[in-house]
Amino acid sequence: MKAKIKVGEYAKEIVKAIPQGVLLNTKAEKFNSMVIGWGGLGTNWGLPVFTVYVREGRFTRQQLDENPEFTISIPLNRNDPEILKICGSKSGRDIDKAAEAGLELEEPETNSVPGIRQYPLTLECRVLYREKQDFSKYPEKVLKYYPQDKGSENCGANRDVHIMYIGEIVDAYIIR
């Protein structure tokens, strides 16, 4: 069962959870979940949106390019350390993260990407806009996040820039 919510009523919880790690879920060739600690909840073009940043070499980027829909799964209490470990350190190219992390997938309401029962606050999103970030426009203090020692083919890659995806929030609920 799902209880529909108004995103604004949960904005504080969502924004507080982001730096602790929330799950960005995609589904193209298969379901994939990735931990993100950067992102933003807001309004663009008069629409409720969630913005995510994905390094260009990630499997998640490939999935978003094939199917421009995603869900954001947010814990209501605490993060599960085992889920964060698996979804934050392994590539969906190589493993089935849902099986390995024991994720309980919940069918979506509006888009094609499932939510996750263990992280019940769910935002279903459709990409409105994407843009590859430009190193030359980053201020010096941000460049520390892009050391050049690991290429994009590695988990933990840090050399490549992010692609920003702005997703319209098309549904929001708590999985019960």
Solvent accessible surface area in square Angstrom, and as a share of the most:
residue,aa,sasa,rsa
1,M,161,0.72
2,K,43,0.18
3,A,27,0.21
4,K,125,0.53
5,I,28,0.14
6,K,145,0.61
7,V,23,0.13
8,G,63,0.61
9,E,123,0.55
10,Y,54,0.21
11,A,33,0.26
12,K,167,0.71
13,E,84,0.38
14,I,0,0.00
15,V,84,0.48
16,K,149,0.63
17,A,12,0.10
18,I,10,0.05
19,P,90,0.57
20,Q,120,0.53
21,G,3,0.03
22,V,0,0.00
23,L,0,0.00
24,L,0,0.00
25,N,0,0.00
26,T,0,0.00
27,K,85,0.36
28,A,35,0.27
29,E,113,0.51
30,K,66,0.28
31,F,22,0.09
32,N,3,0.02
33,S,0,0.00
34,M,25,0.11
35,V,38,0.22
36,I,9,0.05
37,G,33,0.32
38,W,103,0.36
39,G,26,0.25
40,G,26,0.25
41,L,42,0.21
42,G,33,0.32
43,T,99,0.57
44,N,50,0.26
45,W,161,0.57
46,G,69,0.66
47,L,59,0.29
48,P,63,0.40
49,V,3,0.01
50,F,0,0.00
51,T,17,0.10
52,V,0,0.00
53,Y,64,0.24
54,V,0,0.00
55,R,26,0.09
56,E,50,0.23
57,G,14,0.14
58,R,55,0.20
59,F,7,0.03
60,T,3,0.02
61,R,61,0.22
62,Q,54,0.24
63,Q,1,0.00
64,L,1,0.01
65,D,65,0.34
66,E,100,0.45
67,N,29,0.15
68,P,70,0.44
69,E,25,0.11
70,F,0,0.00
71,T,0,0.00
72,I,0,0.00
73,S,0,0.00
74,I,1,0.00
75,P,15,0.09
76,L,74,0.37
77,N,145,0.74
78,R,208,0.76
79,N,32,0.17
80,D,56,0.29
81,P,106,0.67
82,E,90,0.40
83,I,3,0.01
84,L,42,0.21
85,K,126,0.53
86,I,9,0.05
87,C,1,0.01
88,G,46,0.44
89,S,58,0.37
90,K,79,0.33
91,S,29,0.19
92,G,1,0.01
93,R,114,0.42
94,D,115,0.59
95,I,39,0.20
96,D,78,0.40
97,K,6,0.03
98,A,15,0.12
99,A,76,0.59
100,E,80,0.36
101,A,13,0.10
102,G,44,0.42
103,L,15,0.07
104,E,90,0.41
105,L,78,0.39
106,E,25,0.11
107,E,131,0.59
108,P,27,0.17
109,E,89,0.40
110,T,55,0.32
111,N,15,0.08
112,S,54,0.35
113,V,0,0.00
114,P,9,0.05
115,G,0,0.00
116,I,0,0.00
117,R,90,0.33
118,Q,61,0.27
119,Y,1,0.00
120,P,21,0.13
121,L,0,0.00
122,T,0,0.00
123,L,0,0.00
124,E,0,0.00
125,C,0,0.00
126,R,93,0.34
127,V,31,0.18
128,L,76,0.38
129,Y,87,0.33
130,R,111,0.41
131,E,78,0.35
132,K,114,0.48
133,Q,39,0.17
134,D,63,0.33
135,F,74,0.31
136,S,97,0.62
137,K,161,0.68
138,Y,39,0.15
139,P,71,0.45
140,E,144,0.64
141,K,157,0.66
142,V,44,0.25
143,L,61,0.30
144,K,142,0.60
145,Y,99,0.37
146,Y,13,0.05
147,P,62,0.39
148,Q,104,0.46
149,D,103,0.53
150,K,84,0.36
151,G,3,0.03
152,S,37,0.24
153,E,141,0.63
154,N,62,0.32
155,C,63,0.38
156,G,42,0.40
157,A,3,0.02
158,N,22,0.11
159,R,109,0.40
160,D,14,0.07
161,V,7,0.04
162,H,14,0.06
163,I,7,0.03
164,M,33,0.15
165,Y,2,0.01
166,I,12,0.06
167,G,0,0.00
168,E,42,0.19
169,I,13,0.06
170,V,42,0.24
171,D,19,0.10
172,A,8,0.06
173,Y,0,0.00
174,I,5,0.03
175,I,8,0.04
176,R,148,0.54
